[in-house]
Amino acid sequence: MVILMGNGYSALATVYDSDGSSTNTQTAIKSAPFFTITTPATIIPPERTAPWEGNVGVPGGIPNRTTIWKNIVTDLGADPTGQVDAAPIINQAIATCPANQVVYIPEGEFKVATGVFANNKSNYTVRGAGQGRTVMKIYTTSQAFGLRGVEPWPPPSDWQLITDGATKGSATITIADATNFNPEMLFLIGGPMPIWGKRLGGFPDSQLDYSAGIGGMFKCMSKTANTVTFTPPLPFDFNVTNGITPMAVSSRAGLVQFAGYESMTMEQVNPTTNFPSFGASHTYACWLKDVEFKGNTGRVILVSSNVGFEVRECFTNVSNVIQPNHEGLDFGGNDSWCLVEDNIISPGGPPIVFGDGGGHCMGNVVAYNYINAFQGGSWDVTFSHGSGNMLNLCEGNVFQNSFEDDGYFGSASYNTLFRNIIPDQIRLKHFSNYYNVVGNVLGEIPADPQQVRTYDAGEQSDYWNSGLYPIWELGFPNIGNAHYDGTFIGPTTPPDYHALPNTLDGCQQLDRNVRATLIRHGNYDYVNRSVVWDPNIPDHTIPNSFYLSDRPAWWDADLPWPAIGPDLDPMEGQIPAQRRFAGGQSPSPAPTASATATTTPSVTPTPTATATAIETATPTPTANPSPTPTPVPTATATPTSPPPPTPTPTPVPSPTATATATATATATSTPTATPRPTATPKATSTPRPRHTPKPRPSHGPDKG
């Protein structure tokens, strides 16, 4: 079968074999009404990315405060043996802490039987002696630690039309009345869903909600009677150019700024309920640094309505299952310009989430994190368990499982996967459009003997039942399986979802717009065992980073940067968080007031390779070893007997006919693939386990 697709450069025809494998061929489609052809200036067109550099996380970096306000043991008499509740003393110290000073919790065990909160309090640090040395024993039955700007209830709903300034790069908007917009306050810029966006869960696309929808959160810096100046600048044209009616609403909440927790372990003791250890809401430039989390039976942290929240050098030392409300680092919604960087993350449901039922998650970066275990059937990062989340970057991470944007509550757009190791699958479910997937290393987990590892699922419903194990799954509707009802959405330009119902049961089609708007370019995969380039994108120079201008100061001096990519030798280098985990360096070893996890070199460093364009048929640096995959079949795959473990089938009718082509094209070229010679051994690595998909609910859990 043949369908047309486009990605902002030109259109391709994708030819599917009966086994789900595919071949992309360039085609002339000038007369096709649903494509726009543009001339690329970079490997990813700038309108598909955000200005992440200098705008994510704490501006200027987390401050290294050195003035100790109070030592809670020697100054305030807190019990370091864990017998007496220390929370009242910690709360007292925080409440009286002068600006830019430290509440110090020395080495010891400290009982936390009541919560540690300081509403609307800014400019302080709570610091321990290091992971595993300062241990906060949590005996509460609800969230134990938090940063909170107090918000009104019910949430504000007085959205105002933006009449000027809703364009990319703008830092000032014009509205009718700025009375409720005050400096040092957060507010939202968004609007009703455009036709290329979608809301599910029964919410109409036109509905404006404080916690869900397209757009992002910003900090008001100044105002006049009818203008609001803000930071960071807008990363996207929220105007008629993109089919959006731009709107703004003030949070009317207090704001906590420049406050954080550092260098300690937060350990839940025999919890009887599912609650996060830490939470934050309505904050700007706040952080968690060098904090270990232990004992959680469900969510680890849950934060929402934050700008520039930063999580770094942390260790979620838990083992969560794949079920609702068991996420690790959970950014629930209204979180923008946040940075999750250089952490060790245990698997969860999933371990890193932006938009857990909520929207307005925009401009965030998840980078250089190490997922420390294989879980099977799970995914490690998602930007879409809500509606409208967009322009987020996932860079340089070492996955053990999959990436999935699930479309459960609606659409997500313009998200980027760059220079990651993703050994299982990339699953972009329905309504995931305008994605960029560039410079990754994909599909290293081999198939079981009863499976065939393939490049792309194509349009084969229930492919697991046919023994197929693809790297790519695009446009399927359900979070928990690979079934669709035999009908299709699109493709059109732009994608047009406005006539679809706002329920998941009513959207069981395969969404062809996901493939049609996708850029996948310069990725190495273990099925083709080569780098696959989009033949319509002439730029083959993979940049070092999309948010860093140079090697970051925190990067180990003897480790090459960037560490991951098909233009490097080896392609899969070590990142600092991975080295710390391999060397047992988390918890942090140094018992000092400003302890930060340190590392000891464990492998011989490899010189950094120079990123250059990879030309057709030119041998390039070698791949890492992996068991040789079973060849991709050329005939129709037949289900094995007995079949391999498969996700739970969805309770909707199976497709009754083979999908038909929407267009016919003449092939003029084939994808450019750069072959690689014999593999180079990977330092301090162990073979990845084979994949056994775990049963998952037909429509996925309602985790909202």
N, C-alpha and C positions, 0 to 999 in steps of 0.2 A: 504494500500500500504506500501511497505517497501523500505527504501533506507539505504545505508551504510554511515556512517560519521566517521571522525577521528579528534582528537584534539591535537595530539602530545604525547598522552599517549597510546591510543589504539583506536580501532574502536567501534562504536556503531551501532546498527540497530535502526532506528526510525520507529515505526509503527503508521501510521496516521489513525484515525477514520474519518468517513465522515463529522464530525462536526468540523474538524480541530484540535481536541485534539490529543495528542501523548503520546506514551510510549517509553522510551528508554530502550533498553536491550543490555547487553554486548554480544558480538559475537566473535567467532574465525575467524580471517580474515588474517591469516599469508600468505595465498597465494594470497590475493588481491594485484594487482600491484600498487594501488594508495594510499597506507598508509605506514607511517613510525612509528614504535612503539619504544618509548623511555621510560626509567625509570625515573620518576619524582624525583627531589630532594627537591622541594618546592611546595607550593600550586599552583603557576604559574611558569613554567620553566623560568629560568633567561634569556634565549635567546628571550623570548617574552616581556621583559620589558627593560626599560632604567635605567641608574644610576641617577635617579632624585635627590636623596638626596645630598644637597650641590652644585648642579649644576643649579638650576632654580632660576630665579629672580635676584635681586641685590646681588652680592657676599658679604657675611657678613651682609646683611640686609641694608635697606635704612638708609643712614647716618643721624644722628640727629645734624644738623648744628646749631650753636648757635650765630655765629657772624653776626649781621645785617649790610649789606653794605649800603643800603638806605631804609628809609621809604618813599614810593613814595608820601605821603601827606606832612609830616612835613619837609622832606629834599628836595623834588623835586616839590612840589606844585600841585600835582594831585588833581582833584576835586572829593571829596567823596560823592557828591550828585547826580552823574549820569548825569550831564548836558553837560560836556565837555569830548571829547574823551581822555581817559587815555592811549591808546595804545602807542602813541609816547614816553611818559614818561617811561612806563614800558620797552619798547624796549631799550631806552637809559640806564636805570638802569641795564638791563641784559648785554648789550654790554660792560659796564665798570666794571661789578662785578668781584672782584678778586676771585681766586679759592677757593672753599669750603665755600663761604659766601652766605648770604640770601638777596634776594630782598623781602622786606616786604610790603604787601598790607594790611593796617589796616581795621578795621570794617568800612563798608560803602557800597554805591552803586557806581560802576565805569562803565562808558560807554566805550564800545569797538566797535568803528566804523570802525577801520582798524585792520589788523592782528597783533598778537604778535608773532614774530618769531625771532630767533637768529641762523642763519645757521652756522653749524660747531662750535658752542660754547659749551664748556663742563664745568663740575664741578661747578654748581650753583644750588640754590633752589629758586623757587618763592613760597612764603608762605603767606597765608592769616590768618585771625583771627578765621576761622572755617566755616563750612558749615552753610549757612543762615546768617552769620555775614559779611563776605566779599563776596559781590555778584557782579560778573562780568556780566553786562548786554550787551549781544551780539547783535549788530545791523548790522553785516556784512551779506553778501549774500554768503559767502564761509567760509571755515574753519577759525576759529578765533585764535586758539592757536596751536603752533606746535614746535616740536623738529626735526631738519632735518640735516642729513649729506648730503651734496650736491653730487648728483650722476651724472654720465655721461649720455648723451642721443645720440643715442639709447643705451639701456642696453648692457653690454658686452656679447659677444657670443663666445669668444675664449677659449672654454673648452679644458682642457688638460687631457690626460690619466694619472691616478695615477698608478704608477708602483710598489709602495710598501707602506705599512702602512694603507691600507684601511680596517682595521680589528677592531672589537670591543675592546675598551680600548686604542687604539692607539691615540697619540696626535701629531704625525709627519707623514706627507706623503711625498712621493718622486714624483716629476713631471719633465718634461724635462727642463722647464725654469720658474723660480720663479720671473722674473723681475717685473711683475705687482702685485705681492703679497707683501704687505708691512706691517710691524708691525702697530698695531692700525688701522687695516682695516678689514672689514668683507669679507668673501668669502663663496662660496657654495661647498659642496661635494654632488654629486649625480650621475646621469647617465641615460641612456635610460631606459625605463620601462622594468623590467624583465617580463617573461611570466605570473607571478602571479600578475602583475599590469596592469592597463589599463588607457588610456586617451580617453576622449570623446570630444565633441565639434568640431570634424573634425580634431583634431591634431593627427598625427601618434604616435604610442608608441615609435618609435625610435627618435623622435624629441627632441632636448635639448633646453630648454627655461630657461631664467633667472628667470622667475616668476612662473613656473609650473613644476611639476614632482616630482620624488622620491628624498629624501635626506634632507639636513638641512643646516642651516647657522652657521658659526663659526667665532671666532675672531682670527686673525693672531697675534701671540705673537713674533715670530722671524722667520728668514729665512736664508738660504744659497742660493747658485746659483741654486740649484735644490731640496731643501727641504723646507717645511713650517711646523712650529710648532704652535699649536693652542690650544684653550680652548673653551668649555669643550671637553673631549675626545670623540671619536666616540662611539655611543651606539649600533652599529650594524656592521655586516660583509658586507661591500659594495664590494663584490668580487665575484668570480666565485662560491663560496660556495652557495650563494643565487641567482645565475644567473644574477649578475649585473656586467656590465663593469664600473668600478669606474672612475669618471671624477671630475674635479675641475675647478672653474672659479672665478676670483677675482671680487669684486664689483667695484673696482676703485673709490669708493665713499669716501667722507669725513666721519668722524665718530664723533657723539656726545656721550659723556660718562658722567655718574654720574650726570645727571641733572634731575630735576623733579618739578612738581607742587603739592602743598599741601594745605589742609585746606581752601577751598573756595567753592562757588557755581558758576558754569558757566551756565547762563540762557539765552537761545535764546529768543528774544523779537519779537513776531509776525513774524516769519520767512516766507519768501515768496518762498524759495527754500529749497530743501532737501540737507543739508550739515552737516557734523560732527562738533561738537564744538572743538574737539581736534584731532590732528594727529601726528604721529611720523614715521620717516623712517631713516634707517641706524644709529641706536643707539645701544649702549651697556650699560647695567646696568642703565637704566633710569626708571622713575616711575611716576605714579599718586597715591597720597595717600590722603584719607579723602577729596575727591572732590565730590560734588553733581552736577549732570547734570539735567537741567530742560528745558522745552520748546521745545525740539527737535521734529520735525515732521518726521524725518527719522533717519538715522544713528546717534549714540551718539558719538562714537570715531571710527576712522579708522586708523590703524597703519599697517605698513608692513616693511619687511627687518630689523628686530630687533633681537638682542640676549639678553636674560635676562631682557626683559621689565617686570616691575612689576606693577600690579594694585591691591591696597589693601585699605580696609576700605572706599570704594567709594559707592555712591548711585546713580544709574541711575533712577531718579525720573521722569520717563516719562511713557506714555502709548501708545506704538506703535502697529500698526496693522501688520498682517501677510501678507506682500507683499514685492516685491523686494526693496532693498536698505533701509530697515527699521530695520537693525540689531542694537543691543545695543553695546557691546564691540566687535568690528569687527577687527580681526587680518587677514588681507587680503591675506597674503602669505609671504614666506621667513622669518617666525617668528619661532625662535627656543629657547628653554630653558627659555621660559617666564613663569611667575607665576601670576595667577588671584586668589586671596585669600582673604577671609573674607570680601566680598562685599554684599550689598543689591542690587538686580538686578530686575528691572521691566520687564515684558514680552515684547517681540518684535518679530522680524522676521528673526532669533531667537535672544535671548538676548546675548548669548556668542557664537562666531563663530571663529574657526581657519581654515583658508584656504577658504576665500570667493572668489572662482574662481581661487585661486592660490594654489601652492603646497609648498614643502620644509618646511612645519610646522612640526617640530620634537622635541620631548623631552619636550613638554610643560606640565604644571600642572594647572588644574582648581580645586580648593579645598575650601571647607568650605564656599561656597557662598549660600545665601538665595534668591531664586526666590520668589517674594512677592505676586504673584497673579496667579490664574488659568485663562487660556485663551481659552482652548478647541481647539483641532485639531492642536495644535502647539507643538514645541519642544524647550527645554530650553538651550541645549548645542549641538554643533556639531563640529566634527573634520574633516568633509568631505563635504565641498561644493567646493572642488577643486580636484586635483589629486595628489596622492602619499604621503599624510600626514600620519605620522606613529609615533608610540611609544609615544603617548600622554596619560596622566593620568587624569581621572576625579574622585576625591576622596572626600567623606564626604559632598557632597552638598545636600541641600534640594530643590528638584525640586517641581514644582506644575503641570507640564505637562509631556512631553515625552523626551526621548533622541532619536535623529535620526542622523545617518550618511547616507547621501542621495545618494551618488554615481552619482550625476548629471553631474559632470565633469570628473569622473573617480574613481579610486580605493583609498582605505585607508586600512591600515594594522597595526596590533600589537597595537591597542589602548586598554586601560584598564578602566573599570568602577568598582569602588571599594568603598564599604561602603556608597553608596548614597541612599536617598529616592527618588524613581522614581514612582509616583503614577499612571501614565497613561500607556504608552507603551515604549518598547525598539524596535526601528525599525532600523535594520541594512540592508540597501538596497544592491543591487547587487554590487559586487567587494569589499565588506567590509569583509576582511578575516583576520584570526588569531587574533580575538578579545578575550579579557579576561573579563568576567563579574562575579565578585566574591564578596560575602558578602554584597549584597544590599538588600533593602526592597522594594518590587515591587507590583504594581497593586492595590493600595488602593482605587482608584476611582471606585465606583460601577457602574454597568451597568444600563442603563435606563430600564424601564419595558419591552420594546419591544426588548431588547438585551439580550444576554447571555454572561457573562464574562467567557472567556476561557483562558487556559494557553498559547497556541501556535496556531498561524494561520495555521501551517502546510503548505500545498501546495494548499490551497483553494483560488483560484482567486476571487477577489471582495467579500471578506468575509463580508464586511459591509452589502452588499445586502442580505445576509443570516441571518442577525441579530446577527452576532458574534462580540465580542469585546475582542480580545486577548491581553495578556500582551506582547507576543513576536511575531514579524513579521520579518522573515529572508529571504533575498535574492530576494525580489521583486524589479522590475526595476525602478519604478517611484517615484519621490519625493512627488507627490501629491495624489497618490491613491494606491490601493492594487490589481492592475490588472497585469497579464502577459499573454503572447500569447499562453500558453499551451505547450511550449517547455522548454528545460532545458539546463543549463551549468553545466557540471561535474556531480559528483565530481571527481577530480583527485588530485594527489599529485606530485608536487605542483599544485595549480590551474593553468589552462592554458587558457589564454584569447587571445593569440597572433593572432589567426585566425579570431577573431570577428571584425566587422567594428568599426570605431571610432566615431560612431554617436549613440545617445540615441535611435532614431527610429529603428536602426538596432540591438539594444541590449534589446529587450523586453522579453527575456527569464527569467525564474526563475533561479537564481544562487544558486545551491546546495552547492557550495564551502563555502558559508557563514556559513551554519550550520555545514559542515564537519570540518571546522577549528576552530570552536568556543569552548572556554572553558566557560561553565556556571556552577557554582559550589558554594554551600553554600549560596544560595540566599533564603530569605523568600519571599513568595508571597501569596496574599490574595485570590487566587483561590484554591490552595492546602491547604492553611492555615498551612503550614509547611515549614521547610527548605529542599530544594531539593539539594541533593548532586549528583555529577557524581560518579557512582559506580566504575569507573576505576581510580579515584584519591583517594588514601588512606589518604592523608593529609587533616584533617578536622580542623586544627588550623588556624584560620583567623588572620593574623598579624594585629597589630594596624594601621600601615600606610605603604605605599610604598615610601614615600619621607621624612618622619619625623622620627627621632630616638626616640623621646620622646614628651611629651606634650609641645607644643610651648609656648614661654614666653608670647605671646599676648592673649592666651586663658584665659577666665574668670576662676578665681581660684576655684569657687564653682560649675562649670559645669564639669561633667565627660568628659574625653577624653580617647579613641574615643567616639563619641556621637551616632553613627549609626551602626547597624549591628545585625544580628540574634543571635550573641553570647552574647548580652548585655541585661540588664533589667533596663529600657525599651529598646526596640529595636530602638525606634525613640526618642533619646534625643535631647535637644536643642543645637544649635550651637550659638556662640556669635553674628553673624550677625542677626540671627533670633530673638534673645532676644532684640537686639537694635531696630529692627523694631517693635516688639511687644510693647516695652516700649516707643516708640516715641523718641528714642535717636539718630536719624539721621533726620535732620542735627545735627552736633556735637554741644553740648551746651556751651563749654568753650571758652570765648572770649580772648584767649591768642595767642601770636605770634607763638607758636608751637602747637596749639590746635590739639588734636586728639580725635575722638569720644570716649566717655566714656559710661559706662553702669551702670545700677542699677539693682541688682538682683530682679527678679520678680517671681521666683518660688523657692520652696525648693529644694536644690540640691540633686541629687541622687548619692550615692557612685558609683565609677567606678567598673564595673564588670571585673573579670579576664577572659581573652580570653582563652578558653580551647576547645579541640576537643569535638564535639557533637556526641555522639554515637547513633546508631540506637535505636529508640523507647524510648529514655530517655527524660522525660519532661524537657523543657528548659524555660528560661525567657519568660514571656508572651508577646503577641502581643498587638498592640494598637487597639482600637475599630474601626470597620468599619461595615457598613450594610452587613448583610449576603448575599453573592452573590447567584444568581440563579444557581442551579446545572448545571454542564456541561452535555449537552445531550449526549446520547449514540446512537441516531439514526440520520439520515440525517436531518440537520436543514432546515426548510422551511421558505422562506421569509415571513415576516409579511405583513399584509395589513391594513393600508398603510405602506410602508417601512419606517424605520428611516432615518433621514437626512444622506446623504452619500456624499463622495467626488465625484467631477465631473468625469464621466467615461472617460477613455482614448480612443482616436479614432483609436483603432486597433482591429482586430477581436477577439472575445471571444474564449477561448479554445474550441476545438471541441471534445475533448475526455478526459477522466480521465487519470491523469498521471499514467504511468506504473512503476513498480518497476525496479530498476537497479540491485538489487541483492537480494537474499533470505538468511536469517540467522536464526540460532536456538537460541532462547532466553535462556540464562543461568542465568541471574539475572535481577532484576528490580531496578530503581533508589531508592536510600536511601532517605527517607523523614522523618524528625523529627517532630512529631506532637506537637502542642502547646495547653495548656489549655486556660481557659477563659481569655479574654483580660484585660490588665491593662490600666486604663485611661491615656491619654496623657496630659502632662501639657500644659496649655495655648494654646490649639488647638481648632479649629473649624472644623465641618464636611466638608469634601471635596465635591465639587459639583459633581453631576452626569455628565457623559461624553456625550456631543453631538458633534459628529464630524462635523467640519466645511467643507463646500465644498472647494476643492483645485484644481488647474489646473491639467490636466491629466499628464503632464510631469513636472509640477512645474514651478515656475517663473524662468526666466533667470536672476539670481541675480549677475552674474559676472560683 
